[in-house]
């Protein structure tokens, strides 16, 4: 009987500590993907999901190739970018991978040429782009995908207020 009372007292003490500990623990912050509102450039890019891929084009009516898509999205925000992915990569400032932000441009080597593909970073390792005739449309892809990881070349940040020619 004495043992039962000792275990009961220990149990009550442990339960009290647990309740007090839980009651005072701060609530963890919401994940950034839930909390963050997308930048206007990203929100607009996402609104174009499903638009057709068309080589050499840069409009929602005709479709987009990769650089035409990026150029169109940024033009809607008042930023004029060069026409090709290679020119964009050369003219825009590089960004370290650990400093990536929503709206940054991601560059890939998809056909043996440096900076031959470009997309717009969304968040959480996702980006939106107009990948190819085979894929056929503007889509969201993951940087965690082995295909994109192997071909990743770098990040550039477009200006936010002035035109870049």
Protein Blocks (a to p, Z undefined) as FASTA:
>chain_A
ZZmmmmmmmmmmmmmmmmmmmmmpccddddfklmpccdfklmmmmmmgoiacdehiacfk
nopcfklmmmmmmmmnopacdfbfklmmmmpccddfklgcehiacdddfeopahibccdd
fbehiacddfbfklopacdddfklmklmmmonbdcdddfkbccZZ
